[in-house]
Amino acid sequence: MYSTGSQFTPCAPGTQPTGDQSTCESCLVVGSNMFSNDGDSCVVCPGGSEPLGNRTACQDCAARGDGYISPTGDTCTRCDP
């Protein structure tokens, strides 16, 4: 949630409140491997997955096809043989 001065407004999924809680910021701004399904705080995707484009969840690298990896939860990349 962020403050508009007189009330608190929830942040949308894929975002989190800024440090001073004056607005919301995209999880992409926080880190390339971050997501938020509830707009409360951005968290790291687990290894073997990547954030969806809208930063609301993570998807398994296998969704991209065989041979894709992501040890740190960043964008899955193809592991060349």
C-alpha positions as CSV (number, residue, x, y, z in Angstrom):
1,M,0.0,0.0,0.0
2,Y,1.1,3.5,-0.6
3,S,-0.2,6.8,1.0
4,T,-2.0,9.5,-0.9
5,G,-1.8,11.7,2.2
6,S,-5.2,10.9,3.7
7,Q,-5.6,7.2,2.8
8,F,-3.7,4.1,1.9
9,T,-4.1,2.7,-1.6
10,P,-3.0,-0.8,-2.5
11,C,-0.3,-1.3,-5.1
12,A,-1.1,-3.6,-8.0
13,P,0.4,-7.0,-8.5
14,G,3.8,-6.7,-10.2
15,T,4.6,-3.6,-8.1
16,Q,5.5,-2.6,-4.5
17,P,5.4,0.6,-2.5
18,T,8.4,2.9,-2.8
19,G,10.6,3.3,0.2
20,D,8.7,6.4,1.3
21,Q,5.4,4.8,0.5
22,S,4.4,7.7,-1.7
23,T,3.7,5.6,-4.8
24,C,4.2,2.2,-6.3
25,E,7.2,1.0,-8.4
26,S,7.5,-1.9,-10.8
27,C,9.3,-5.0,-9.5
28,L,11.5,-4.7,-12.6
29,V,12.9,-1.5,-11.1
30,V,13.8,-3.4,-8.0
31,G,15.6,-6.2,-9.8
32,S,15.5,-8.2,-13.0
33,N,14.5,-11.4,-11.1
34,M,11.7,-9.9,-8.9
35,F,7.9,-10.4,-8.8
36,S,5.0,-9.6,-6.6
37,N,1.7,-11.4,-6.8
38,D,0.0,-9.2,-4.3
39,G,1.5,-5.7,-4.6
40,D,2.9,-5.8,-1.1
41,S,6.6,-6.5,-1.8
42,C,8.7,-7.8,-4.6
43,V,10.5,-11.1,-4.0
44,V,13.0,-13.1,-6.0
45,C,11.9,-15.8,-8.4
46,P,13.5,-19.2,-7.5
47,G,16.2,-20.7,-9.6
48,G,14.9,-22.6,-12.5
49,S,12.2,-20.0,-13.2
50,E,11.8,-16.4,-14.5
51,P,9.3,-13.6,-13.8
52,L,6.4,-13.2,-16.2
53,G,6.4,-10.0,-18.2
54,N,3.9,-8.3,-15.9
55,R,6.0,-9.3,-12.8
56,T,3.0,-10.9,-11.1
57,A,4.4,-14.5,-10.9
58,C,7.3,-16.7,-12.0
59,Q,7.1,-19.4,-14.6
60,D,9.3,-22.5,-14.8
61,C,12.0,-22.4,-17.5
62,A,10.6,-25.6,-18.9
63,A,7.7,-23.5,-20.2
64,R,10.1,-22.1,-22.8
65,G,11.2,-25.5,-23.9
66,D,13.9,-28.1,-23.3
67,G,17.3,-26.8,-22.3
68,Y,16.4,-23.5,-20.8
69,I,18.0,-22.6,-17.4
70,S,18.0,-19.7,-14.9
71,P,20.1,-20.3,-11.8
72,T,19.2,-17.0,-10.2
73,G,15.5,-16.5,-11.2
74,D,16.4,-14.1,-14.0
75,T,15.4,-14.5,-17.7
76,C,15.7,-18.2,-18.7
77,T,18.4,-18.8,-21.3
78,R,19.1,-21.7,-23.6
79,C,21.9,-23.9,-22.4
80,D,23.9,-24.7,-25.6
81,P,25.3,-28.2,-25.8
